[in-house]
């Protein structure tokens, strides 16, 4: 069992940066693949990026590659999403998710059993 809570969302100007955090609870956190997803109004939830349980492997959607960086600190039971060079198209509700015994590059939401409540990111221009 894992519980996830996102934080760090807010309003930022285009070109700026923002760092999201996902705090997890549960004894098996370190064994889970973690991912970030986002959903804008009227659109389906989409993949942003994933990180393996060890943090050694990351995978990103083409739309954010080179701008976003995922990391995790298992000693703090926390995953991060560093977002740089933000664009208005990045505006969405951002969710963190966790899945056990799944590939580090799993991109489908159905593969993740645990989800946070989401944190809003709004990029203005």
N, C-alpha and C positions, 0 to 999 in steps of 0.2 A: 504494500500500500504506500502511495505517495500523495502528498498534498503540495500544491504549487500556488505561489502568490507572486504576481508580477508587480513591479513598481518602476518609477522613473519616467513615465510618459508625461507629455506636456505639449506646450506650444513652442515652436521654434521656427525661425526664418529659413527660407530656402538657402542652402549652402552651409547651414549650421550643423551642429552635432548634438547627439543625444545618446545617453547610455541607459539601457533598460536592464533591470535585474529580475531574476526569477529565483525566489527562495523556496527551497524544497524541504520537506520533512519526511522521515522514513528511514529505516535502517538500511534499505537496499538502494538508496539513491545512487551510489557510485557505480552500480551495475547497470544503470539505465542509459539508453541512448536518449538524448535530449534534443528538442527541436523548437524552432520559432516559426510561427505562422501569423498571418495577418488577414484581416477582412475589412474591406471598405463597404460603405452602404450600397446595397443593391448588387453586390458582387459575392462570389463564392470565396470561401476561405482558401488561401493560397500559401504554398510553401515559401519560406524565407531561407532557412538554413538549418543544419543539424550538426551535432557534435557527438562523437563516440563517448562511451562511458569513461574512458581513460583521458579524453581530451586530445588524443593524438591525431584524430582525423576530423576534418570539417568538410562540409559540403554546402554550397550556396546556389540559390536561384540566380540565373543570368542577370536578372534585373537589379540585383544588389551586389553582385560580385565586384570586388575591388573597393566597395564603399562601406560594407558592413563586415564586422568581425565578431564571431562567436567564440566565447571562452567559457570555461567552467572551473570552479575551485571546489573540489570535492570536500576539502577540509572545512569549508564554510557552507556546504550544501547549497551552493549558489551558481547559477548560470547567468551569463551576461550577453547582451547584444549591443555592441558599440556601433552606432550609426553615424557615419560621416557624409559630408556633401549631400545632405538631405534634399529631396525634391518634393514638389507638391504631390506627385504621384505616390509618395511613400505614406501619405496620410491614410491611417487605418487604425483599427483596434488590433493590437498586437497580443498574441497568446503564446505562452510557453507550454510545452507538452513533453511527456515522458513515455517511453515504451520499453518494456523489458524483453530481452532476447530478440531484438530486431536489428537489422543492418544499420550501420552508422550513417548510411545515406538514404534511409527511408524517407520518402517525400510525401506519401499519402497520409492524410489525417487519420484514416481508419486504422493505421498501424499503431497509433498512440492511445494508450488506455487512460492516461491522466492528463488533465488540462487545468490551467489557471483560469482566473476570472477575466483576464484581459486588462490591458492598460492602453489608453488612448494616446496616439501620436498624431499631432496636427502640424503640418508644415505650411506656413504662410509665405506669400510672395509679394 
